[in-house]
Amino acid sequence: METQVRTPQMVFMQPQRLVVPLFQRPYVWNEENQWEPLWDDVTRVADRLLNHPSKKQHPHFLGAVVLQQVQKQTGLMQERTIIDGQQRLTTLQLLLDALHEELLLAKTLAPALRIEPLVENAAPFCSRPEDHFKVWPTNRDRLAFNAVMGAKPPIDYTAIGHRGERIVEAHRFFSESAREWLHMAGQEAVETRAAAIETTVRELLQLVVIDLATDENAQEIF
């Protein structure tokens, strides 16, 4: 068992799939209790970075997740099962993808390109369509996740379907929130704000990651 404090960049950068087991519950987080508080935390750190760019920034802690390595044949994409933390990891993927698309729409290409590897695996590593995604949710959520994460900006949330699905609504919430935050100081400030929030989500959020080997018993740590 390996336990490390990792940033989203460290968790998501390498080509891999984090798979939610079929027996875990579907995505249930909501705006009031999770999405809005998370977004407030992200923008608070980004605002602090904007106001004090030369000052050492303290990261924001997002909690802990438990992963277990999956034995794969040599040459295949690395895979881990999400034992605990699937709601958190799924939400982070939705936030990062929504922000990536808003950065593209704002024509802040460098920050967008730095986030892109955190939400999609490069084509040469993918042997199946679902290998494109860093996180692969349980059956109940896969159609909605695939639809919203695979949509091209600007997203027409009505057209992609899955009305009322929390995965789609979470993506919409983060997209609208990111757009508002990027533009709230006027067009001339968008580039600076884009760099600040991109640095925040890549480097200034932290997760405790408990990474189990294939032969370790996950139940022993609970």
One Martini backbone bead per residue (centre of mass of N, CA, C, O) as a GRO file, in nm:
protein
  222
    1MET     BB    1   0.096   0.037   0.023
    2GLU     BB    2   0.028   0.370  -0.100
    3THR     BB    3   0.079   0.703   0.038
    4GLN     BB    4  -0.033   1.017  -0.108
    5VAL     BB    5   0.010   1.349  -0.197
    6ARG     BB    6  -0.204   1.484  -0.456
    7THR     BB    7  -0.257   1.620  -0.746
    8PRO     BB    8  -0.441   1.628  -1.026
    9GLN     BB    9  -0.193   1.598  -1.205
   10MET     BB   10  -0.090   1.332  -1.067
   11VAL     BB   11  -0.353   1.162  -1.106
   12PHE     BB   12  -0.423   1.235  -1.440
   13MET     BB   13  -0.174   1.249  -1.641
   14GLN     BB   14  -0.155   0.967  -1.684
   15PRO     BB   15  -0.223   0.694  -1.860
   16GLN     BB   16  -0.556   0.612  -1.744
   17ARG     BB   17  -0.797   0.412  -1.556
   18LEU     BB   18  -1.079   0.494  -1.347
   19VAL     BB   19  -1.284   0.248  -1.202
   20VAL     BB   20  -1.613   0.190  -1.134
   21PRO     BB   21  -1.782  -0.020  -0.974
   22LEU     BB   22  -2.088  -0.173  -1.017
   23PHE     BB   23  -2.174  -0.169  -0.696
   24GLN     BB   24  -2.179   0.117  -0.696
   25ARG     BB   25  -2.308   0.402  -0.669
   26PRO     BB   26  -2.428   0.652  -0.808
   27TYR     BB   27  -2.445   0.971  -0.891
   28VAL     BB   28  -2.521   1.225  -0.607
   29TRP     BB   29  -2.423   1.487  -0.633
   30ASN     BB   30  -2.468   1.844  -0.557
   31GLU     BB   31  -2.486   2.179  -0.552
   32GLU     BB   32  -2.524   2.257  -0.250
   33ASN     BB   33  -2.315   2.033  -0.112
   34GLN     BB   34  -2.070   2.032  -0.354
   35TRP     BB   35  -2.029   2.210  -0.607
   36GLU     BB   36  -2.028   2.495  -0.482
   37PRO     BB   37  -1.813   2.453  -0.261
   38LEU     BB   38  -1.590   2.372  -0.457
   39TRP     BB   39  -1.591   2.628  -0.631
   40ASP     BB   40  -1.530   2.822  -0.398
   41ASP     BB   41  -1.255   2.702  -0.333
   42VAL     BB   42  -1.120   2.746  -0.605
   43THR     BB   43  -1.167   3.062  -0.625
   44ARG     BB   44  -1.023   3.137  -0.367
   45VAL     BB   45  -0.744   3.046  -0.461
   46ALA     BB   46  -0.735   3.211  -0.725
   47ASP     BB   47  -0.766   3.490  -0.592
   48ARG     BB   48  -0.511   3.470  -0.420
   49LEU     BB   49  -0.321   3.445  -0.664
   50LEU     BB   50  -0.395   3.716  -0.794
   51ASN     BB   51  -0.328   3.901  -0.534
   52HIS     BB   52  -0.056   3.689  -0.466
   53PRO     BB   53   0.170   3.578  -0.686
   54SER     BB   54   0.448   3.575  -0.489
   55LYS     BB   55   0.310   3.396  -0.295
   56LYS     BB   56   0.276   3.140  -0.102
   57GLN     BB   57   0.069   2.864  -0.168
   58HIS     BB   58  -0.199   2.708  -0.025
   59PRO     BB   59  -0.347   2.427  -0.035
   60HIS     BB   60  -0.638   2.235  -0.111
   61PHE     BB   61  -0.828   2.002   0.056
   62LEU     BB   62  -1.031   1.709  -0.073
   63GLY     BB   63  -0.924   1.441   0.040
   64ALA     BB   64  -0.990   1.088  -0.003
   65VAL     BB   65  -0.857   0.801  -0.184
   66VAL     BB   66  -0.919   0.463  -0.316
   67LEU     BB   67  -0.698   0.244  -0.484
   68GLN     BB   68  -0.667  -0.032  -0.733
   69GLN     BB   69  -0.480  -0.234  -0.890
   70VAL     BB   70  -0.466  -0.371  -1.224
   71GLN     BB   71  -0.407  -0.642  -1.397
   72LYS     BB   72  -0.199  -0.612  -1.688
   73GLN     BB   73  -0.091  -0.622  -1.982
   74THR     BB   74   0.160  -0.558  -2.160
   75GLY     BB   75   0.078  -0.235  -2.313
   76LEU     BB   76  -0.152  -0.162  -2.147
   77MET     BB   77  -0.353   0.026  -1.988
   78GLN     BB   78  -0.373   0.159  -1.702
   79GLU     BB   79  -0.547   0.033  -1.398
   80ARG     BB   80  -0.810   0.137  -1.164
   81THR     BB   81  -0.988   0.093  -0.876
   82ILE     BB   82  -1.254   0.247  -0.710
   83ILE     BB   83  -1.310   0.218  -0.372
   84ASP     BB   84  -1.278   0.534  -0.287
   85GLY     BB   85  -1.408   0.841  -0.442
   86GLN     BB   86  -1.602   0.862  -0.696
   87GLN     BB   87  -1.742   1.137  -0.656
   88ARG     BB   88  -1.487   1.311  -0.655
   89LEU     BB   89  -1.356   1.221  -0.927
   90THR     BB   90  -1.595   1.283  -1.109
   91THR     BB   91  -1.616   1.584  -1.040
   92LEU     BB   92  -1.333   1.664  -1.132
   93GLN     BB   93  -1.378   1.590  -1.428
   94LEU     BB   94  -1.613   1.784  -1.481
   95LEU     BB   95  -1.464   2.042  -1.407
   96LEU     BB   96  -1.220   2.019  -1.599
   97ASP     BB   97  -1.383   1.999  -1.862
   98ALA     BB   98  -1.545   2.260  -1.838
   99LEU     BB   99  -1.299   2.446  -1.817
  100HIS     BB  100  -1.161   2.370  -2.079
  101GLU     BB  101  -1.394   2.474  -2.262
  102GLU     BB  102  -1.392   2.771  -2.159
  103LEU     BB  103  -1.100   2.830  -2.243
  104LEU     BB  104  -1.145   2.788  -2.543
  105LEU     BB  105  -1.374   3.002  -2.578
  106ALA     BB  106  -1.167   3.232  -2.459
  107LYS     BB  107  -0.882   3.187  -2.603
  108THR     BB  108  -0.708   3.013  -2.377
  109LEU     BB  109  -0.491   2.784  -2.481
  110ALA     BB  110  -0.271   2.714  -2.276
  111PRO     BB  111  -0.446   2.633  -2.032
  112ALA     BB  112  -0.614   2.424  -2.186
  113LEU     BB  113  -0.371   2.234  -2.267
  114ARG     BB  114  -0.290   2.171  -1.964
  115ILE     BB  115  -0.572   2.020  -1.902
  116GLU     BB  116  -0.633   1.801  -2.116
  117PRO     BB  117  -0.459   1.552  -1.987
  118LEU     BB  118  -0.677   1.533  -1.735
  119VAL     BB  119  -0.941   1.428  -1.940
  120GLU     BB  120  -0.749   1.273  -2.158
  121ASN     BB  121  -0.645   1.020  -2.347
  122ALA     BB  122  -0.432   0.942  -2.568
  123ALA     BB  123  -0.478   0.774  -2.858
  124PRO     BB  124  -0.225   0.569  -2.848
  125PHE     BB  125  -0.355   0.437  -2.565
  126CYS     BB  126  -0.617   0.350  -2.726
  127SER     BB  127  -0.836   0.050  -2.780
  128ARG     BB  128  -1.095   0.195  -2.670
  129PRO     BB  129  -1.330   0.430  -2.640
  130GLU     BB  130  -1.317   0.444  -2.312
  131ASP     BB  131  -1.004   0.514  -2.290
  132HIS     BB  132  -1.033   0.827  -2.310
  133PHE     BB  133  -1.108   0.808  -2.014
  134LYS     BB  134  -1.010   0.848  -1.684
  135VAL     BB  135  -1.309   0.807  -1.599
  136TRP     BB  136  -1.532   0.518  -1.517
  137PRO     BB  137  -1.837   0.462  -1.458
  138THR     BB  138  -2.108   0.334  -1.381
  139ASN     BB  139  -2.360   0.216  -1.567
  140ARG     BB  140  -2.578   0.437  -1.492
  141ASP     BB  141  -2.359   0.685  -1.601
  142ARG     BB  142  -2.229   0.643  -1.889
  143LEU     BB  143  -2.404   0.791  -2.096
  144ALA     BB  144  -2.387   1.076  -1.970
  145PHE     BB  145  -2.081   1.098  -1.954
  146ASN     BB  146  -2.019   1.054  -2.255
  147ALA     BB  147  -2.188   1.291  -2.362
  148VAL     BB  148  -2.056   1.535  -2.200
  149MET     BB  149  -1.746   1.464  -2.240
  150GLY     BB  150  -1.784   1.439  -2.574
  151ALA     BB  151  -1.854   1.719  -2.613
  152LYS     BB  152  -1.858   2.011  -2.800
  153PRO     BB  153  -1.775   2.326  -2.812
  154PRO     BB  154  -2.054   2.444  -2.749
  155ILE     BB  155  -2.281   2.329  -2.523
  156ASP     BB  156  -2.588   2.153  -2.570
  157TYR     BB  157  -2.766   2.028  -2.314
  158THR     BB  158  -3.032   1.957  -2.459
  159ALA     BB  159  -2.918   1.786  -2.703
  160ILE     BB  160  -2.769   1.550  -2.529
  161GLY     BB  161  -2.949   1.496  -2.299
  162HIS     BB  162  -3.018   1.373  -1.990
  163ARG     BB  163  -3.231   1.492  -1.824
  164GLY     BB  164  -3.142   1.547  -1.481
  165GLU     BB  165  -2.868   1.453  -1.475
  166ARG     BB  166  -2.608   1.502  -1.261
  167ILE     BB  167  -2.372   1.497  -1.453
  168VAL     BB  168  -2.479   1.718  -1.644
  169GLU     BB  169  -2.539   1.938  -1.429
  170ALA     BB  170  -2.249   1.965  -1.328
  171HIS     BB  171  -2.124   2.058  -1.592
  172ARG     BB  172  -2.301   2.307  -1.622
  173PHE     BB  173  -2.222   2.446  -1.362
  174PHE     BB  174  -1.913   2.471  -1.421
  175SER     BB  175  -1.937   2.622  -1.685
  176GLU     BB  176  -2.095   2.873  -1.586
  177SER     BB  177  -1.898   2.948  -1.357
  178ALA     BB  178  -1.642   2.983  -1.530
  179ARG     BB  179  -1.745   3.202  -1.718
  180GLU     BB  180  -1.806   3.412  -1.503
  181TRP     BB  181  -1.524   3.428  -1.371
  182LEU     BB  182  -1.349   3.500  -1.624
  183HIS     BB  183  -1.547   3.778  -1.689
  184MET     BB  184  -1.582   3.968  -1.423
  185ALA     BB  185  -1.320   4.175  -1.516
  186GLY     BB  186  -1.313   4.146  -1.807
  187GLN     BB  187  -1.149   4.090  -2.101
  188GLU     BB  188  -0.855   4.188  -2.007
  189ALA     BB  189  -0.856   3.951  -1.760
  190VAL     BB  190  -0.883   3.658  -1.871
  191GLU     BB  191  -0.592   3.550  -1.899
  192THR     BB  192  -0.512   3.578  -1.600
  193ARG     BB  193  -0.747   3.407  -1.484
  194ALA     BB  194  -0.687   3.149  -1.639
  195ALA     BB  195  -0.409   3.093  -1.513
  196ALA     BB  196  -0.503   3.079  -1.217
  197ILE     BB  197  -0.714   2.842  -1.241
  198GLU     BB  198  -0.527   2.638  -1.369
  199THR     BB  199  -0.321   2.624  -1.138
  200THR     BB  200  -0.518   2.541  -0.921
  201VAL     BB  201  -0.629   2.263  -1.046
  202ARG     BB  202  -0.338   2.134  -1.080
  203GLU     BB  203  -0.161   2.243  -0.793
  204LEU     BB  204  -0.383   2.352  -0.539
  205LEU     BB  205  -0.482   2.064  -0.513
  206GLN     BB  206  -0.562   1.793  -0.273
  207LEU     BB  207  -0.489   1.438  -0.236
  208VAL     BB  208  -0.539   1.142  -0.076
  209VAL     BB  209  -0.362   0.849  -0.191
  210ILE     BB  210  -0.461   0.511  -0.187
  211ASP     BB  211  -0.243   0.255  -0.316
  212LEU     BB  212  -0.321  -0.057  -0.422
  213ALA     BB  213  -0.242  -0.356  -0.472
  214THR     BB  214  -0.364  -0.638  -0.621
  215ASP     BB  215  -0.312  -0.820  -0.331
  216GLU     BB  216  -0.479  -0.628  -0.165
  217ASN     BB  217  -0.699  -0.561   0.105
  218ALA     BB  218  -0.937  -0.319   0.125
  219GLN     BB  219  -1.086  -0.390   0.401
  220GLU     BB  220  -0.838  -0.333   0.600
  221ILE     BB  221  -0.873   0.003   0.587
  222PHE     BB  222  -1.184   0.018   0.724
   0.00000   0.00000   0.00000
